[in-house]
Amino acid sequence: MKKLLLSILVLMASVAAEAKVVKITLADGTMKVFTSSQLSAIDFNDDGTLTITTYDGQQLPALDAEFDDLTIDDEAVIYDIFPDELSFNLDVDGTQIEMGSQRAIMKVNYVYPSTDPWGEPITLSGTMLIPEEIWSGKVGSEGILMMNHYTKFHRDEAPTISNGELENMLLANPLKPNYIMVESDFYGFGVTERFPQAFLQGLVNARSSLDGLLAARQLLDEREIAYGPLCFNIGYSSGGFDALAAQKLRDLEYADRISFDKTFSGGGPSDVREAYRQYVQTDSTAYNAVPLLLLVCTNEIQRLGIDYNDVFQPYISNRIDELVLSKNFSSWPICDSIGRDKKIHEILLPTYCDLESAESTEMQNLFYNSSLTTDDGWTPDSSQRIFLFHSRGDDYVPIQCARPMIAFLKSKGFEPSIIPGRTHLQTNFVVTDMGHLKATLVYFVQTLAAIKAWPIMYTDNKLNPLYQAIVGKELDLVSIMRQLNVMGFNCKKIISEVATCIAALPCSQQPVSLDLNTLADNILAKMGITEKDLLEMMEDSGIDLKTFLKDLIAYLSEDPEADREEYTKDVNLSEDAGKPNHPSDSEAISMRLLDILDKPDTPIDTNLQLLRDWLNGALNHLESIY
């Protein structure tokens, strides 16, 4: 009778909008915690044990249970605690590097109330990673790191089951920062793994993270564990997208309960529509399981009812359940099954590879609504700080779908700066020739440095006065040079002597002539970037190259000791300059500079005069291309 009653209750709970929490107290006093969405049946055996069958037909090992202590209730937060260990290792181009740094933690898995993608109540699961020193009270916590996990495919990759690489790197590195990490499984993993995941679906995962953070604080308060005053919002790759989504939802709905000291978003596609367009236009991606996951999750979570036979090539459409929805495979086996060398047109049917088709246009509109750059009423809270990181050589998430977030934030009053604390929008989009995975290391180093330095740089959420005095000024490179002059460093002399050393080299050893076109050909091309790329990178970092050149020209023009005619009288600058067989002003002055700098008695002010003229030519060139 008890078995029958329990089965009815479990069945009722599993079909209800909100899953029930099933707590089983074992004979030895320990507790097992499940939610009804995990369970199909619980059988009472004659030998005094319980056999639990999960929804996918798997039987868990028999449990020696005290029957009278088995309960089903609607308790908001229940948890399981067990010791664990993190290890700091690196994966560089597929090569595992053991760093030899471990850290003991207590892993606290918990379930908490939230809502599903359609606004209905549901129970989700998450985890807390608490360093043993904080758990035991040996040291205090400086704050909470709210982690948004990167792309997952296999059920066992859920944070409550296994710890990801970035989690290990942030907490187990040799600096061992004293923070508690909080991480949601997200909808579709953990206790809701039977459902499709919400990959890149706007605010769905954001709500999972924010509700999980509130529940974690409740648990820590109940156990009287002080979690510290700081709270950072962290994520890379799809987790970088989710971190920004969490910032957005926080500003819209949670501002009275949650405030982030800083959001660290790296490698994320803030413009999902542009990600899709780039995949199709380039007909490639180094991670071809992602377009598959994006289209499937969009269809499932938005309940579009699209037939996968109308989207994917037959060798894929017939295996969607197996490859994606089953959660039986991690990402690389899926890529291998598809074929890592497969182009986008070999994965999608032609209609979805035609960006002008009705089907593709409709999908792009759906992606636009999921994008974070959609101007849908979000006015970013100017008290919040944001760090955006992206590699221009990212082979998973194209740079074109990340830059729109900078433009969006600038339109809302945020000014980018590469200097931490200078403004509330710190950026680093200047990494070149570095793929998605390698760039993770740069993101990790910058995020780790920030969270370690924060208690020193900030007091009561305000910059340390000494640091404020440095970054609060309108400092640019020219201002710094002027300050160095006051301190006794003759920057003009240094600049001129550097130019002298370069110009004095034999032509075969000179790195570049002073002609701007040659500069682009000899330096920028070797870096794999164009002049426009360079200007974009500087703009993303809050540096206006044209303004800098103007300031530098003005700086070099202060107190000129000779006029231009004296040093250009031997150069044929006429109305023919720039025409075929005639050098342009910039080219002529550059050649003249190289010529006279070869003479040991050339006065330094000569170099500065010609350098000013060359910079003016460079500035005119930049004005013409950007």
NUSEFI-866190 format. One record per residue (C-alpha): residue in one letter; x, y, z. Coordinates in nm, 2 decimals. Layout:
% NUSEFI-866190
  resn       X       Y       Z
     A       X       Y       Z
...
% end
This chain:
% NUSEFI-866190
  resn       X       Y       Z
     M    0.00    0.00    0.00
     K    0.28    0.24    0.09
     K    0.45    0.16   -0.24
     L    0.13    0.23   -0.43
     L    0.07    0.55   -0.25
     L    0.43    0.67   -0.31
     S    0.42    0.58   -0.68
     I    0.10    0.78   -0.72
     L    0.25    1.08   -0.54
     V    0.57    1.06   -0.75
     L    0.36    1.03   -1.07
     M    0.15    1.33   -0.97
     A    0.46    1.53   -0.88
     S    0.64    1.44   -1.21
     V    0.35    1.58   -1.42
     A    0.30    1.88   -1.21
     A    0.45    2.21   -1.32
     E    0.67    2.22   -1.01
     A    0.87    1.91   -0.93
     K    0.86    1.77   -0.58
     V    1.17    1.71   -0.36
     V    1.21    1.35   -0.25
     K    1.43    1.30    0.06
     I    1.53    0.95    0.16
     T    1.70    0.91    0.50
     L    1.91    0.60    0.50
     A    1.97    0.36    0.79
     D    2.31    0.52    0.87
     G    2.16    0.86    0.90
     T    2.27    1.00    0.56
     M    2.03    1.15    0.32
     K    1.97    1.11   -0.05
     V    1.79    1.39   -0.24
     F    1.61    1.36   -0.57
     T    1.34    1.55   -0.75
     S    1.04    1.38   -0.90
     S    1.15    1.47   -1.25
     Q    1.44    1.23   -1.20
     L    1.23    0.94   -1.08
     S    1.00    0.69   -1.25
     A    0.93    0.45   -0.96
     I    1.05    0.36   -0.61
     D    1.02    0.00   -0.51
     F    1.02   -0.13   -0.15
     N    1.21   -0.46   -0.15
     D    1.14   -0.75    0.09
     D    1.49   -0.73    0.23
     G    1.43   -0.38    0.36
     T    1.59   -0.18    0.08
     L    1.47    0.06   -0.18
     T    1.52    0.03   -0.56
     I    1.49    0.36   -0.74
     T    1.42    0.37   -1.12
     T    1.50    0.69   -1.31
     Y    1.28    0.83   -1.58
     D    1.52    0.69   -1.85
     G    1.49    0.33   -1.72
     Q    1.81    0.31   -1.52
     Q    1.80    0.15   -1.18
     L    2.01    0.30   -0.90
     P    2.19    0.07   -0.65
     A    1.95   -0.06   -0.38
     L    1.95    0.17   -0.08
     D    1.92    0.05    0.28
     A    1.65    0.29    0.39
     E    1.44    0.37    0.69
     F    1.09    0.37    0.52
     D    0.93    0.59    0.77
     D    1.17    0.87    0.69
     L    1.10    0.88    0.32
     T    0.91    1.20    0.25
     I    0.79    1.41   -0.04
     D    0.75    1.78    0.01
     D    0.77    2.12   -0.16
     E    1.07    2.25    0.04
     A    1.22    2.53   -0.15
     V    1.59    2.44   -0.10
     I    1.74    2.11    0.00
     Y    2.10    2.01   -0.05
     D    2.36    1.73   -0.04
     I    2.71    1.80    0.09
     F    3.03    1.60    0.01
     P    3.40    1.66    0.00
     D    3.57    1.71   -0.34
     E    3.90    1.84   -0.49
     L    3.98    2.08   -0.77
     S    4.29    2.06   -0.98
     F    4.46    2.34   -1.17
     N    4.55    2.20   -1.51
     L    4.59    2.36   -1.85
     D    4.49    2.23   -2.20
     V    4.72    2.39   -2.46
     D    4.63    2.29   -2.81
     G    4.50    1.95   -2.69
     T    4.81    1.89   -2.47
     Q    4.73    1.85   -2.10
     I    4.97    2.03   -1.87
     E    4.97    1.94   -1.50
     M    5.02    2.25   -1.30
     G    5.04    2.06   -0.97
     S    4.80    2.28   -0.78
     Q    4.51    2.12   -0.60
     R    4.25    2.25   -0.36
     A    4.01    2.07   -0.12
     I    3.65    2.19   -0.14
     M    3.31    2.11    0.00
     K    3.07    2.06   -0.29
     V    2.71    2.15   -0.20
     N    2.45    2.04   -0.45
     Y    2.11    2.19   -0.40
     V    1.77    2.23   -0.56
     Y    1.57    2.56   -0.57
     P    1.26    2.71   -0.71
     S    1.26    2.90   -1.04
     T    1.06    2.91   -1.36
     D    1.09    2.72   -1.68
     P    1.13    2.88   -2.03
     W    0.76    2.95   -2.05
     G    0.73    3.11   -1.70
     E    0.59    2.81   -1.52
     P    0.72    2.72   -1.17
     I    0.99    2.45   -1.17
     T    1.26    2.31   -0.95
     L    1.62    2.35   -1.08
     S    1.95    2.23   -0.94
     G    2.28    2.40   -0.88
     T    2.61    2.36   -0.69
     M    2.83    2.56   -0.46
     L    3.21    2.50   -0.45
     I    3.33    2.61   -0.11
     P    3.71    2.60   -0.04
     E    3.77    2.38    0.27
     E    3.94    2.67    0.45
     I    3.63    2.88    0.42
     W    3.40    2.58    0.51
     S    3.60    2.51    0.83
     G    3.62    2.87    0.92
     K    4.00    2.90    0.89
     V    3.97    3.20    0.65
     G    3.68    3.43    0.56
     S    3.53    3.45    0.22
     E    3.58    3.76    0.02
     G    3.27    3.71   -0.19
     I    3.08    3.49   -0.44
     L    3.17    3.40   -0.80
     M    2.85    3.34   -0.99
     M    2.97    3.11   -1.27
     N    2.77    3.06   -1.59
     H    2.89    2.74   -1.74
     Y    3.01    2.71   -2.10
     T    2.86    2.48   -2.37
     K    2.76    2.14   -2.24
     F    2.62    1.84   -2.43
     H    2.65    1.53   -2.21
     R    2.43    1.49   -1.90
     D    2.74    1.41   -1.68
     E    2.89    1.75   -1.77
     A    2.63    1.92   -1.54
     P    2.80    2.13   -1.27
     T    2.63    1.92   -1.00
     I    2.80    1.61   -1.14
     S    3.15    1.73   -1.26
     N    3.36    2.05   -1.22
     G    3.46    2.23   -1.54
     E    3.80    2.35   -1.64
     L    3.74    2.72   -1.57
     E    3.60    2.64   -1.23
     N    3.92    2.44   -1.15
     M    4.14    2.72   -1.29
     L    3.97    3.00   -1.09
     L    3.96    2.83   -0.75
     A    4.26    2.59   -0.76
     N    4.53    2.80   -0.91
     P    4.83    2.87   -0.69
     L    4.69    3.21   -0.58
     K    4.39    3.02   -0.43
     P    4.14    3.32   -0.41
     N    3.91    3.30   -0.12
     Y    3.57    3.30   -0.30
     I    3.27    3.07   -0.30
     M    3.16    2.97   -0.64
     V    2.79    2.93   -0.72
     E    2.67    2.76   -1.04
     S    2.34    2.66   -1.18
     D    2.30    2.34   -1.39
     F    2.06    2.55   -1.61
     Y    1.73    2.42   -1.74
     G    1.79    2.09   -1.92
     F    2.07    1.96   -1.69
     G    2.07    1.82   -1.34
     V    1.73    1.75   -1.21
     T    1.57    1.88   -1.54
     E    1.80    1.68   -1.77
     R    1.50    1.51   -1.93
     F    1.41    1.84   -2.10
     P    1.60    2.01   -2.39
     Q    1.86    2.26   -2.27
     A    1.81    2.64   -2.33
     F    2.14    2.71   -2.52
     L    2.17    3.08   -2.61
     Q    1.80    3.14   -2.54
     G    1.82    3.49   -2.40
     L    1.71    3.53   -2.04
     V    1.62    3.16   -1.96
     N    1.96    3.07   -1.82
     A    2.00    3.41   -1.67
     R    1.70    3.35   -1.45
     S    1.84    3.01   -1.35
     S    2.17    3.17   -1.24
     L    2.01    3.46   -1.05
     D    1.75    3.23   -0.87
     G    2.04    2.99   -0.79
     L    2.24    3.27   -0.64
     L    1.96    3.38   -0.42
     A    1.91    3.02   -0.30
     A    2.28    2.98   -0.24
     R    2.28    3.29   -0.02
     Q    1.99    3.15    0.17
     L    2.17    2.82    0.23
     L    2.49    2.99    0.34
     D    2.29    3.21    0.58
     E    2.12    2.91    0.73
     R    2.46    2.74    0.79
     E    2.60    3.07    0.92
     I    2.88    3.08    0.66
     A    2.97    3.44    0.58
     Y    3.01    3.47    0.21
     G    3.17    3.81    0.20
     P    3.06    4.14    0.04
     L    3.18    4.09   -0.32
     C    2.99    3.93   -0.60
     F    3.12    3.87   -0.95
     N    2.93    3.74   -1.25
     I    3.16    3.52   -1.47
     G    3.13    3.33   -1.79
     Y    3.32    3.23   -2.11
     S    3.19    3.12   -2.45
     S    2.82    3.05   -2.43
     G    2.87    3.12   -2.05
     G    3.00    3.47   -2.16
     F    2.66    3.52   -2.33
     D    2.48    3.39   -2.03
     A    2.68    3.62   -1.80
     L    2.57    3.92   -2.00
     A    2.21    3.79   -2.01
     A    2.23    3.76   -1.62
     Q    2.35    4.12   -1.61
     K    2.06    4.23   -1.83
     L    1.79    4.04   -1.63
     R    1.95    4.16   -1.30
     D    1.91    4.52   -1.42
     L    1.55    4.46   -1.54
     E    1.41    4.25   -1.24
     Y    1.66    4.17   -0.97
     A    1.83    4.51   -0.90
     D    1.67    4.53   -0.55
     R    1.82    4.19   -0.45
     I    2.14    4.14   -0.65
     S    2.43    4.37   -0.74
     F    2.74    4.27   -0.92
     D    3.07    4.43   -0.85
     K    3.17    4.33   -1.21
     T    3.05    4.11   -1.49
     F    3.33    3.93   -1.67
     S    3.21    3.81   -2.01
     G    3.45    3.64   -2.25
     G    3.41    3.49   -2.59
     G    3.03    3.51   -2.61
     P    2.80    3.57   -2.91
     S    2.60    3.86   -2.78
     D    2.44    3.90   -3.12
     V    2.31    3.54   -3.19
     R    2.17    3.64   -3.53
     E    2.51    3.76   -3.65
     A    2.66    3.43   -3.53
     Y    2.43    3.24   -3.75
     R    2.49    3.47   -4.04
     Q    2.87    3.44   -4.00
     Y    2.85    3.06   -3.99
     V    2.65    3.06   -4.32
     Q    2.86    3.33   -4.50
     T    3.19    3.17   -4.41
     D    3.04    2.82   -4.46
     S    3.25    2.70   -4.17
     T    3.32    2.68   -3.80
     A    3.59    2.49   -3.60
     Y    3.31    2.37   -3.37
     N    3.03    2.24   -3.59
     A    2.83    2.09   -3.31
     V    2.73    2.44   -3.21
     P    2.52    2.54   -3.51
     L    2.34    2.21   -3.46
     L    2.28    2.28   -3.09
     L    2.17    2.63   -3.16
     L    1.90    2.54   -3.41
     V    1.77    2.24   -3.21
     C    1.75    2.44   -2.89
     T    1.58    2.73   -3.06
     N    1.32    2.50   -3.21
     E    1.26    2.31   -2.88
     I    1.26    2.60   -2.63
     Q    1.06    2.84   -2.85
     R    0.82    2.55   -2.94
     L    0.84    2.63   -3.31
     G    0.74    2.28   -3.43
     I    0.99    2.28   -3.71
     D    1.05    1.94   -3.87
     Y    1.42    1.87   -3.85
     N    1.40    1.70   -4.19
     D    1.33    2.05   -4.33
     V    1.64    2.20   -4.16
     F    1.93    1.94   -4.17
     Q    2.08    1.71   -4.42
     P    1.93    1.36   -4.38
     Y    2.24    1.21   -4.22
     I    2.18    1.45   -3.93
     S    1.81    1.51   -3.92
     N    1.75    1.14   -3.86
     R    1.98    1.15   -3.55
     I    1.88    1.46   -3.37
     D    1.74    1.26   -3.07
     E    2.06    1.05   -3.06
     L    2.31    1.33   -3.11
     V    2.16    1.62   -2.91
     L    1.84    1.55   -2.72
     S    1.96    1.23   -2.55
     K    2.26    1.40   -2.38
     N    2.45    1.08   -2.43
     F    2.75    1.25   -2.60
     S    2.99    1.53   -2.53
     S    3.06    1.78   -2.80
     W    3.37    1.64   -2.97
     P    3.22    1.30   -3.03
     I    2.93    1.48   -3.19
     C    3.17    1.68   -3.41
     D    3.34    1.36   -3.51
     S    3.01    1.19   -3.59
     I    2.91    1.48   -3.81
     G    3.26    1.51   -3.95
     R    3.49    1.79   -3.82
     D    3.57    1.89   -4.18
     K    3.20    1.93   -4.27
     K    3.10    2.27   -4.40
     I    2.78    2.45   -4.30
     H    2.62    2.37   -4.63
     E    2.69    2.00   -4.56
     I    2.50    2.03   -4.23
     L    2.20    2.25   -4.32
     L    1.97    2.23   -4.61
     P    2.01    2.49   -4.89
     T    1.71    2.70   -4.77
     Y    1.88    2.76   -4.43
     C    2.21    2.85   -4.61
     D    2.03    3.11   -4.81
     L    2.02    3.42   -4.58
     E    1.75    3.57   -4.80
     S    1.51    3.27   -4.79
     A    1.18    3.30   -4.60
     E    1.28    3.02   -4.37
     S    1.62    3.16   -4.29
     T    1.48    3.51   -4.25
     E    1.23    3.39   -4.00
     M    1.50    3.20   -3.80
     Q    1.72    3.51   -3.81
     N    1.43    3.72   -3.66
     L    1.40    3.46   -3.38
     F    1.78    3.48   -3.32
     Y    1.75    3.86   -3.31
     N    1.50    3.84   -3.03
     S    1.73    3.61   -2.84
     S    2.03    3.84   -2.88
     L    2.14    4.07   -2.60
     T    2.19    4.37   -2.83
     T    1.82    4.39   -2.91
     D    1.70    4.73   -2.79
     D    1.40    4.59   -2.60
     G    1.38    4.82   -2.30
     W    1.71    4.73   -2.13
     T    1.88    5.04   -2.00
     P    2.21    4.90   -1.85
     D    2.25    5.01   -1.49
     S    2.54    5.26   -1.49
     S    2.64    5.16   -1.14
     Q    2.74    4.81   -1.27
     R    3.08    4.74   -1.42
     I    3.13    4.52   -1.72
     F    3.44    4.35   -1.88
     L    3.41    4.23   -2.24
     F    3.68    4.01   -2.38
     H    3.71    3.85   -2.72
     S    3.98    3.72   -2.95
     R    3.97    3.86   -3.30
     G    4.10    3.52   -3.42
     D    3.82    3.33   -3.24
     D    3.74    3.02   -3.46
     Y    3.43    2.92   -3.26
     V    3.25    3.26   -3.20
     P    3.32    3.51   -3.48
     I    3.43    3.85   -3.36
     Q    3.15    4.01   -3.57
     C    2.89    3.87   -3.33
     A    3.06    4.01   -3.02
     R    3.15    4.37   -3.12
     P    2.78    4.47   -3.14
     M    2.76    4.46   -2.75
     I    3.03    4.73   -2.73
     A    2.82    4.95   -2.97
     F    2.51    4.88   -2.77
     L    2.66    4.97   -2.44
     K    2.82    5.28   -2.59
     S    2.47    5.38   -2.72
     K    2.36    5.36   -2.35
     G    2.64    5.59   -2.22
     F    2.91    5.34   -2.14
     E    3.26    5.44   -2.26
     P    3.51    5.16   -2.33
     S    3.86    5.16   -2.18
     I    4.12    4.90   -2.17
     I    4.24    5.03   -1.83
     P    4.06    4.86   -1.53
     G    3.85    5.10   -1.33
     R    3.90    5.39   -1.58
     T    3.53    5.36   -1.68
     H    3.25    5.11   -1.61
     L    3.32    4.93   -1.94
     Q    3.65    4.76   -1.96
     T    3.73    4.59   -2.29
     N    4.00    4.37   -2.45
     F    3.93    4.29   -2.81
     V    4.29    4.33   -2.92
     V    4.41    3.97   -2.91
     T    4.52    3.85   -3.25
     D    4.59    3.50   -3.40
     M    4.45    3.33   -3.10
     G    4.16    3.07   -3.12
     H    3.87    3.04   -2.89
     L    4.04    2.78   -2.66
     K    4.37    2.96   -2.63
     A    4.20    3.29   -2.56
     T    4.04    3.12   -2.25
     L    4.37    3.14   -2.08
     V    4.40    3.52   -2.14
     Y    4.04    3.56   -2.01
     F    4.12    3.35   -1.71
     V    4.44    3.55   -1.62
     Q    4.26    3.89   -1.65
     T    3.96    3.77   -1.45
     L    4.18    3.61   -1.18
     A    4.39    3.92   -1.15
     A    4.08    4.14   -1.11
     I    3.91    3.93   -0.84
     K    4.24    3.90   -0.65
     A    4.32    4.27   -0.67
     W    3.96    4.39   -0.60
     P    3.98    4.42   -0.22
     I    4.29    4.64   -0.27
     M    4.17    4.85   -0.55
     Y    3.82    4.91   -0.41
     T    3.69    5.01   -0.07
     D    3.31    5.02   -0.01
     N    3.26    4.98   -0.38
     K    3.47    5.29   -0.45
     L    3.81    5.30   -0.61
     N    4.11    5.33   -0.38
     P    4.19    5.71   -0.38
     L    4.55    5.65   -0.49
     Y    4.44    5.44   -0.79
     Q    4.16    5.68   -0.86
     A    4.41    5.97   -0.88
     I    4.59    5.77   -1.15
     V    4.31    5.65   -1.37
     G    4.07    5.93   -1.30
     K    4.27    6.18   -1.49
     E    4.23    6.23   -1.86
     L    4.55    6.03   -1.93
     D    4.65    5.94   -2.28
     L    4.99    5.85   -2.41
     V    5.07    6.21   -2.49
     S    4.97    6.32   -2.14
     I    5.20    6.05   -2.00
     M    5.49    6.18   -2.21
     R    5.43    6.53   -2.09
     Q    5.44    6.41   -1.73
     L    5.76    6.22   -1.80
     N    5.91    6.54   -1.94
     V    5.84    6.71   -1.61
     M    6.01    6.42   -1.43
     G    6.33    6.47   -1.64
     F    6.27    6.23   -1.93
     N    6.31    6.40   -2.26
     C    6.05    6.21   -2.46
     K    6.10    6.41   -2.78
     K    6.47    6.32   -2.77
     I    6.38    5.95   -2.71
     I    6.14    5.94   -3.00
     S    6.38    6.11   -3.23
     E    6.67    5.88   -3.13
     V    6.46    5.57   -3.19
     A    6.37    5.71   -3.54
     T    6.74    5.78   -3.59
     C    6.84    5.42   -3.50
     I    6.58    5.27   -3.73
     A    6.67    5.50   -4.02
     A    7.04    5.44   -3.97
     L    7.00    5.07   -4.05
     P    7.10    4.94   -4.39
     C    6.79    4.92   -4.61
     S    6.79    4.54   -4.60
     Q    6.76    4.55   -4.22
     Q    6.50    4.82   -4.18
     P    6.17    4.68   -4.05
     V    5.97    4.92   -4.26
     S    6.00    5.24   -4.45
     L    5.80    5.54   -4.32
     D    5.55    5.52   -4.60
     L    5.21    5.43   -4.45
     N    5.11    5.19   -4.73
     T    5.44    5.00   -4.68
     L    5.37    5.00   -4.31
     A    5.04    4.82   -4.37
     D    5.19    4.58   -4.61
     N    5.50    4.49   -4.40
     I    5.36    4.48   -4.05
     L    4.98    4.46   -4.04
     A    4.95    4.20   -4.31
     K    5.20    3.98   -4.13
     M    4.97    4.00   -3.82
     G    4.67    3.90   -4.03
     I    4.49    4.23   -3.99
     T    4.40    4.53   -4.20
     E    4.43    4.90   -4.12
     K    4.05    4.89   -4.06
     D    4.10    4.60   -3.82
     L    4.36    4.80   -3.63
     L    4.13    5.10   -3.60
     E    3.84    4.88   -3.48
     M    4.06    4.72   -3.22
     M    4.18    5.06   -3.09
     E    3.82    5.19   -3.09
     D    3.70    4.88   -2.90
     S    3.97    4.95   -2.64
     G    3.87    5.32   -2.60
     I    4.16    5.45   -2.80
     D    4.10    5.69   -3.09
     L    4.41    5.65   -3.31
     K    4.32    5.97   -3.51
     T    4.29    6.17   -3.19
     F    4.62    6.03   -3.07
     L    4.80    6.12   -3.39
     K    4.66    6.47   -3.37
     D    4.77    6.50   -3.01
     L    5.11    6.36   -3.09
     I    5.16    6.60   -3.38
     A    5.07    6.89   -3.15
     Y    5.31    6.75   -2.89
     L    5.59    6.73   -3.13
     S    5.50    7.08   -3.26
     E    5.54    7.25   -2.92
     D    5.82    7.50   -2.94
     P    5.94    7.40   -3.29
     E    6.31    7.50   -3.33
     A    6.31    7.53   -3.70
     D    6.06    7.56   -3.98
     R    5.96    7.30   -4.23
     E    6.12    7.48   -4.53
     E    6.47    7.43   -4.39
     Y    6.44    7.05   -4.38
     T    6.24    6.99   -4.70
     K    6.41    7.24   -4.94
     D    6.58    6.95   -5.12
     V    6.26    6.75   -5.16
     N    6.06    6.81   -5.47
     L    5.72    6.89   -5.32
     S    5.51    7.04   -5.59
     E    5.18    7.03   -5.75
     D    5.30    6.71   -5.92
     A    5.35    6.53   -5.58
     G    5.15    6.22   -5.56
     K    5.11    6.18   -5.94
     P    5.26    5.88   -6.13
     N    5.64    5.89   -6.11
     H    5.62    6.15   -5.84
     P    5.64    6.08   -5.47
     S    5.35    6.19   -5.24
     D    5.43    6.45   -4.97
     S    5.44    6.17   -4.72
     E    5.66    5.95   -4.93
     A    5.90    6.23   -5.02
     I    5.94    6.34   -4.66
     S    5.99    5.98   -4.55
     M    6.27    5.94   -4.81
     R    6.42    6.27   -4.71
     L    6.41    6.16   -4.34
     L    6.58    5.83   -4.41
     D    6.85    6.01   -4.61
     I    6.94    6.28   -4.36
     L    6.92    6.05   -4.06
     D    7.21    5.86   -4.21
     K    7.43    6.16   -4.14
     P    7.59    6.15   -3.79
     D    7.57    6.53   -3.75
     T    7.20    6.55   -3.82
     P    7.04    6.76   -3.53
     I    6.76    6.58   -3.34
     D    6.52    6.86   -3.40
     T    6.54    6.78   -3.77
     N    6.40    6.43   -3.71
     L    6.11    6.57   -3.51
     Q    6.02    6.82   -3.78
     L    6.01    6.55   -4.05
     L    5.83    6.31   -3.82
     R    5.56    6.57   -3.76
     D    5.51    6.60   -4.14
     W    5.50    6.23   -4.18
     L    5.24    6.19   -3.91
     N    5.03    6.45   -4.08
     G    5.04    6.24   -4.39
     A    4.95    5.93   -4.19
     L    4.65    6.12   -4.04
     N    4.52    6.22   -4.38
     H    4.55    5.86   -4.49
     L    4.35    5.74   -4.19
     E    4.08    6.00   -4.25
     S    4.04    5.87   -4.60
     I    3.99    5.50   -4.51
     Y    3.79    5.52   -4.18
% end
